[in-house]
Amino acid sequence: MNETFDKIKQQVDALLASEQADLEEIRIRYLGKKGELTALLRGMGKLSPDERPIFGQKANELRAYIEAALEEKKAEQKKAAEANQLKAERLDVTMPGKTPILGKRHPLAQVEEQLVNIFLGMGFDVVEGPEVEYDYYNFQALNIPENHPARDTQDTFYISPKVLLRSQTSGVQVRTMEKQKPPIRVISPGRVYRSDEVDATHSPMFHQLEGLVVDKGITMGDLKGTLELFAKKMFGNDTKIRFRPHHFPFTEPSAEVDISCFVCGGEGCRICKGEGWIEILGAGMVHPNVLRNCDIDPDEYSGFAFGLGIERIAMRYFNINDMRLCYENDVRFLKQF
Ligand code: PHE
């Protein structure tokens, strides 16, 4: 009798010695309904009444022993599993990190933001207009009737005879004056389109920033003062501006405005192509016809408007020599700014 019990005990000990011992299998094999110890207890009936209690006690002791051993092993296995997991998941904080690739704002967006901030500082509001525009706002209301030669210089993409991709942001002048009566002080940055061939200085899509001020008693002096302050803030305090007579159908008088070169200060260099001056925008006093088209009385109110090319300024500012680079999104180009 003792021998049998001892044998089972040894077997269990041997099985449990293995680290990977399958505890459930061992439990079933010895303590299960068809298990070895259970079988022994079933055979108890054959024993003499004297032997039975001793046998029963021994059997219970063995059961308790196996159960305790299984519990102990279970705890041991759990601990080992946890230790393994910790080992597998351990972070080596001394390993070099992976630097995430950081993007930057596009040079055009950077320049636009600077321009907008300068004008916000001067009390301008920012307004927006649609890129798909009526012929009326892009041309007609701006004193450019059908067959006017100015349409040739701003040939654009037509969606229908009366709807087009705007060739300038100046239409926003009209949209603003229709909605809002003076005093008006707004800028409007945005995309414009022209059916130009792509080359180093032309693109069928580019960006402009329009400015419009309308109030009682606005003069060319206000236009000059505003643009001079803008030029100093954007290109440095020593910057000078120069007005050259020009023609736009929607301003009278009109001018093209240059700034003294912010690199050489006017001596002539590579950036200003030896001229000392850089053309940056078109401007003028809002034409009385345009005011009338918006139900604003030109005898009571006057205003000035200006429009600048964002690419043109960004290219000078960052010394970019080919406009196409601005639209290719090549990170080797973009990360330089
Ligand atoms: N819209 C003109 C252009 O695209 C620029 C401009 C704007 C001129 C406002 C005068 C006043 O060339």
Residues whose N, C-alpha, C, O or C-beta is under 5 A from the ligand:
A	BS01	LIG	S167 Q168 S170 F248 T251 G282 A283 G284 A305 F306 G307
